[in-house]
């Protein structure tokens, strides 16, 4: 029995929906779609009819795109 909401297991993979990633990066859904078609952008998964992005992949992609002056 727990007294509050269950927290996800620390090793549980978190996913972002297309709209969540688009909002995070302030880009359009269409841009994400073009990137998937072109084979660029972060890795993605098709789960049933949904496209999702693993948070670990998004963070790795952001790190790879980081440029130092």
N, C-alpha and C positions, 0 to 999 in steps of 0.2 A: 504494500500500500504506500502511495506517495502523497505528499501534502501539496505539491505544486505541479506545474506542467513538466512533463518529461523532457529532458534535454537530449538532443541527438547524441549518439555514441560518438566519441572523439574521432574515430576512424571513418565515420559515415561520410560518404561523398555528397557534397552539396552541389546542386545544379541551378543554373540561371535559365529562365525562359528567354526566348528571343527578345521579347519586349523589355525584359529586365536588363539584358545586356545592352540593348540599344539605348535605354534610358541612362545606364551607367556611363556610357561613352558619348551620349548626346549625338547619336547618329540615327539614321532612319532604318527601319526594318529592311527596306529594299537594299540598303548598303550591305547589311549582313547577308542577305540572299545573294547578292552579286559576288561577295567574297567567297561564299560557299561554292558557287558555280565555278569560280575562277581557281578554287583550291587554295585561297589565301585566308588570312584571319586565323583565329584560334580553332583548335579541333572541336568537333561537335558530334552529338549523338542523335540518332532518330529513335525515339521511344514511342512506338506505335505510330501515331500521326504527328507527334510533337517533335520539334527540334529543341534540344537543350544543350547547354554548354556546362561542362564541369568547371566549378570555381577554380580548382587547381590549374586547369588548362588556361583559363582566362588570366589568372595571375602570372603564369609562366609566359604567356604571350605579351602581357604588359611589360614584364621584366625584359623580354627580348627586344622590345621596341624602344626601351629606354635609351636615350642618347645623352651623353655627358658633354658639356661644352668644352 
